Structures are given as C-alpha cells and as structure tokens.
C-alpha cells in the first residue's frame, strides 16, 4: 500500500513538472528572476514554447508536447511495472 502511495506521489510530481513546462501553467509562484535565479525557469511556465521560439520546430510545439508527455508517462509505467513485479 505504501509503495502505491509513493508511486502516486512520484507520478503527481512528474505531472506537475510537465504542466509547468506546458503553456497551461497559470500560477505565479516565484519572482520574475526565475526559480533559483535561473532566468530560463520563469514563473509563468510555457517553457517549451519559449525554448522553441525562433527554431523550425516552433509550429510543432503542441505535437512535441503531446509526444513528450506520452513518452514520459509510458516510461513511468514501464518503470513501475519493472520495479513492482515480484519474481517467484
């Protein structure tokens, strides 16, 4: 039971990071200088679009976002299955 709760917390944390990277982040949690004074980690989120701005990949931001989230959550499920399986 506790292992399941730990995995739920890990999944929630990864989902929060992915939400912060997306354009849908609306919270202003830290100053304008960025998290830990890193200017690339601004408080308004939308980092993927900011990182892709000026590149040929900018029009495909949503597609990259969806593919990345799918890949990360699939990887997380595989890790959970690998670590959660008991060999008898």
SEDREN-725679 format. One line per 2 residues: their letters; for each residue z, x negated, y of N, C-alpha, C, CB. Coordinates in Angstrom, 2 decimals. Glycine has a CB too. Layout:
BEGIN
A> Z X Y Z X Y Z X Y Z X Y  ...
//
This chain:
BEGIN
XX> 0.00 -0.82 -1.20 0.00 0.00 0.00 0.00 -0.86 1.26 1.21 0.93 0.00  0.81 -1.92 1.26 0.85 -2.77 2.45 -0.45 -3.55 2.62 2.03 -3.74 2.38
XX> -1.10 -3.90 1.51 -2.38 -4.60 1.59 -3.42 -3.69 2.26 -2.86 -5.04 0.19  -3.37 -2.43 1.93 -4.31 -1.48 2.53 -4.07 -1.34 4.04 -4.18 -0.10 1.85
XX> -2.81 -1.32 4.45 -2.48 -1.23 5.88 -2.93 -2.48 6.61 -0.96 -1.01 6.08  -2.74 -3.64 5.99 -3.19 -4.89 6.61 -4.71 -4.88 6.79 -2.76 -6.10 5.75
XX> -5.45 -4.43 5.78 -6.90 -4.37 5.90 -7.34 -3.35 6.95 -7.52 -4.02 4.56  -6.61 -2.27 7.09 -6.94 -1.30 8.13 -6.71 -1.90 9.51 -6.09 -0.02 7.97
XX> -5.66 -2.69 9.68 -5.39 -3.36 10.96 -6.49 -4.39 11.25 -4.00 -4.04 10.94  -6.90 -5.14 10.23 -7.98 -6.12 10.41 -9.27 -5.41 10.80 -8.19 -6.94 9.12
XX> -9.59 -4.32 10.13 -10.80 -3.56 10.45 -10.72 -2.98 11.86 -11.01 -2.44 9.44  -9.58 -2.47 12.25 -9.42 -1.94 13.60 -9.59 -3.05 14.64 -8.05 -1.27 13.75
XX> -9.05 -4.22 14.36 -9.20 -5.34 15.29 -10.65 -5.76 15.45 -8.37 -6.51 14.82  -11.38 -5.84 14.35 -12.79 -6.20 14.42 -13.58 -5.12 15.14 -13.36 -6.42 13.01
XX> -13.24 -3.86 14.90 -13.92 -2.77 15.61 -13.64 -2.84 17.11 -13.47 -1.40 15.06  -12.43 -3.21 17.50 -12.11 -3.34 18.93 -12.91 -4.47 19.57 -10.61 -3.58 19.12
XX> -13.06 -5.59 18.85 -13.87 -6.71 19.37 -15.32 -6.28 19.51 -13.76 -7.95 18.44  -15.85 -5.57 18.51 -17.23 -5.10 18.59 -17.41 -4.11 19.73 -17.64 -4.45 17.28
XX> -16.43 -3.25 19.95 -16.51 -2.32 21.07 -16.50 -3.06 22.39 -15.35 -1.32 21.03  -15.71 -4.11 22.49 -15.68 -4.90 23.72 -17.02 -5.57 23.98 -14.57 -5.96 23.64
XX> -17.68 -6.01 22.93 -18.99 -6.64 23.10 -20.07 -5.64 23.49 -19.39 -7.33 21.82  -19.84 -4.37 23.20 -20.85 -3.35 23.48 -20.84 -2.93 24.93 -20.64 -2.14 22.59
XX> -21.80 -2.10 25.27 -21.87 -1.57 26.63 -20.94 -0.38 26.82 -23.30 -1.17 26.95  -20.27 0.06 25.79 -19.44 1.26 25.85 -17.99 0.98 26.22 -19.50 1.96 24.54
XX> -17.63 -0.26 26.45 -16.26 -0.63 26.84 -16.03 -0.17 28.27 -16.03 -2.16 26.70  -14.98 0.62 28.51 -14.73 1.14 29.85 -13.40 0.68 30.43 -14.76 2.65 29.82
XX> -12.62 -0.05 29.68 -11.29 -0.43 30.13 -11.33 -1.72 30.95 -10.36 -0.61 28.93  -10.51 -1.78 31.96 -10.40 -2.98 32.80 -9.01 -3.56 32.56 -10.64 -2.66 34.33
XX> -8.89 -4.40 31.52 -7.58 -4.85 31.05 -7.10 -6.15 31.67 -7.60 -5.00 29.59  -8.02 -6.97 32.19 -7.61 -8.23 32.80 -8.45 -8.47 34.05 -7.76 -9.41 31.80
XX> -8.16 -9.54 34.74 -8.77 -9.81 36.03 -10.25 -10.13 35.95 -8.07 -10.93 36.69  -10.86 -10.21 37.12 -12.29 -10.46 37.20 -12.66 -11.87 36.78 -12.77 -10.20 38.60
XX> -11.69 -12.77 36.74 -12.00 -14.15 36.35 -12.30 -14.27 34.87 -10.84 -15.05 36.71  -11.99 -13.26 34.11 -12.25 -13.27 32.69 -10.99 -13.54 31.88 -13.30 -14.31 32.36
XX> -11.06 -13.22 30.62 -9.94 -13.42 29.72 -9.70 -14.92 29.55 -10.20 -12.74 28.34  -8.48 -15.36 29.75 -8.09 -16.77 29.67 -8.92 -17.63 30.63 -8.23 -17.28 28.23
XX> -9.31 -17.06 31.76 -10.13 -17.71 32.78 -11.49 -18.16 32.26 -9.40 -18.90 33.34  -12.00 -17.49 31.24 -13.35 -17.74 30.73 -14.25 -16.71 31.37 -13.41 -17.66 29.14
XX> -15.14 -17.14 32.23 -15.96 -16.20 33.00 -16.90 -15.38 32.14 -16.76 -16.95 34.03  -17.25 -15.87 30.96 -18.13 -15.11 30.08 -17.43 -13.92 29.44 -18.68 -16.02 28.99
XX> -16.09 -13.89 29.47 -15.33 -12.79 28.86 -14.77 -11.89 29.96 -14.17 -13.34 27.97  -15.64 -11.27 30.69 -15.22 -10.40 31.79 -14.58 -9.13 31.26 -16.40 -10.07 32.69
XX> -13.87 -8.46 32.12 -13.05 -7.33 31.69 -13.84 -6.05 31.44 -12.00 -7.07 32.70  -15.03 -5.93 31.93 -15.78 -4.68 31.80 -16.62 -4.59 30.54 -16.65 -4.51 32.98
XX> -16.56 -5.56 29.66 -17.33 -5.51 28.43 -18.82 -5.66 28.68 -17.07 -4.20 27.71  -19.65 -5.14 27.78 -21.09 -5.24 27.92 -21.58 -6.67 27.80 -21.51 -4.67 29.22
XX> -20.90 -7.47 26.99 -21.23 -8.88 26.92 -22.58 -9.15 26.27 -20.17 -9.60 26.15  -22.95 -8.36 25.29 -24.22 -8.60 24.62 -25.38 -8.44 25.59 -24.39 -7.66 23.43
XX> -25.37 -7.41 26.40 -26.45 -7.23 27.37 -26.44 -8.33 28.41 -26.33 -5.86 28.06  -25.26 -8.79 28.79 -25.16 -9.88 29.76 -25.68 -11.19 29.16 -23.70 -10.05 30.23
XX> -25.37 -11.43 27.89 -25.83 -12.65 27.24 -27.34 -12.64 27.01 -25.11 -12.84 25.91  -27.91 -11.45 26.78 -29.34 -11.36 26.50 -30.19 -11.23 27.76 -29.61 -10.19 25.61
XX> -29.57 -11.03 28.89 -30.31 -10.85 30.14 -31.17 -12.08 30.42 -29.36 -10.59 31.31  -32.45 -11.84 30.72 -33.37 -12.93 31.03 -34.02 -13.55 29.81 -32.66 -13.97 31.80
XX> -33.73 -13.05 28.63 -34.35 -13.56 27.41 -35.36 -12.54 26.90 -33.28 -13.88 26.32  -36.23 -12.94 26.00 -37.17 -11.97 25.45 -36.51 -10.93 24.54 -38.24 -12.70 24.67
XX> -35.25 -11.14 24.20 -34.54 -10.20 23.32 -33.83 -9.09 24.08 -33.55 -10.95 22.47  -33.81 -9.14 25.38 -33.08 -8.16 26.19 -33.49 -6.72 25.92 -33.28 -8.47 27.66
XX> -34.77 -6.40 25.73 -35.13 -5.00 25.45 -34.61 -4.49 24.11 -36.62 -4.84 25.49  -34.24 -5.40 23.23 -33.80 -5.02 21.89 -32.29 -5.06 21.74 -34.45 -5.92 20.86
XX> -31.57 -4.95 22.84 -30.11 -5.08 22.81 -29.47 -4.06 21.88 -29.55 -4.93 24.20  -29.89 -2.81 21.96 -29.28 -1.78 21.12 -29.58 -2.02 19.65 -29.77 -0.39 21.54
XX> -30.79 -2.44 19.35 -31.15 -2.73 17.96 -30.36 -3.91 17.43 -32.66 -3.01 17.86  -30.18 -4.94 18.23 -29.37 -6.09 17.85 -27.92 -5.67 17.65 -29.46 -7.21 18.91
XX> -27.44 -4.81 18.54 -26.07 -4.30 18.45 -25.86 -3.55 17.13 -25.76 -3.39 19.65  -26.75 -2.63 16.81 -26.61 -1.82 15.59 -26.71 -2.72 14.35 -27.70 -0.71 15.54
XX> -27.68 -3.62 14.32 -27.82 -4.52 13.18 -26.61 -5.43 13.00 -29.06 -5.36 13.33  -26.08 -5.92 14.11 -24.90 -6.79 14.04 -23.67 -6.06 13.54 -24.62 -7.38 15.39
XX> -23.45 -4.86 14.04 -22.29 -4.07 13.59 -22.43 -3.73 12.11 -22.15 -2.77 14.41  -23.62 -3.35 11.69 -23.85 -3.05 10.27 -23.58 -4.27 9.41 -25.29 -2.55 10.05
XX> -24.07 -5.44 9.83 -23.88 -6.66 9.05 -22.40 -7.05 8.99 -24.70 -7.80 9.65  -21.70 -6.95 10.10 -20.29 -7.35 10.12 -19.43 -6.40 9.28 -19.77 -7.38 11.56
XX> -19.67 -5.11 9.39 -18.88 -4.17 8.59 -19.22 -4.27 7.11 -19.11 -2.75 9.09  -20.49 -4.56 6.78 -20.86 -4.77 5.38 -20.16 -6.02 4.84 -22.38 -4.91 5.24
XX> -20.14 -7.09 5.62 -19.46 -8.31 5.22 -17.96 -8.06 5.02 -19.68 -9.41 6.26  -17.36 -7.29 5.92 -15.94 -6.99 5.81 -15.64 -6.19 4.54 -15.47 -6.20 7.05
XX> -16.53 -5.26 4.20 -16.35 -4.50 2.97 -16.48 -5.40 1.74 -17.37 -3.36 2.90  -17.42 -6.33 1.77 -17.59 -7.26 0.65 -16.36 -8.16 0.50 -18.85 -8.12 0.85
XX> -15.82 -8.65 1.59 -14.62 -9.49 1.54 -13.45 -8.68 0.99 -14.28 -10.06 2.93  -13.32 -7.44 1.45 -12.25 -6.58 0.95 -12.40 -6.35 -0.56 -12.25 -5.22 1.70
XX> -13.62 -6.08 -1.01 -13.85 -5.88 -2.44 -13.60 -7.14 -3.25 -15.26 -5.40 -2.67  -13.97 -8.29 -2.69 -13.77 -9.55 -3.41 -12.30 -9.91 -3.50 -14.54 -10.68 -2.72
XX> -11.57 -9.76 -2.41 -10.15 -10.12 -2.41 -9.28 -9.03 -3.05 -9.69 -10.37 -0.99  -9.77 -7.80 -3.06 -8.99 -6.71 -3.60 -9.15 -6.51 -5.09 -9.33 -5.47 -2.91
XX> -10.19 -7.13 -5.68 -10.41 -6.93 -7.11 -9.43 -7.78 -7.91 -11.87 -7.29 -7.49  -8.89 -7.17 -8.94 -7.95 -7.86 -9.82 -8.65 -8.19 -11.13 -6.66 -6.99 -10.07
XX> -8.68 -9.46 -11.48 -9.32 -9.88 -12.72 -8.31 -9.78 -13.85 -9.87 -11.33 -12.60  -8.74 -9.13 -14.93 -7.82 -8.94 -16.06 -8.28 -9.72 -17.25 -7.70 -7.46 -16.43
//
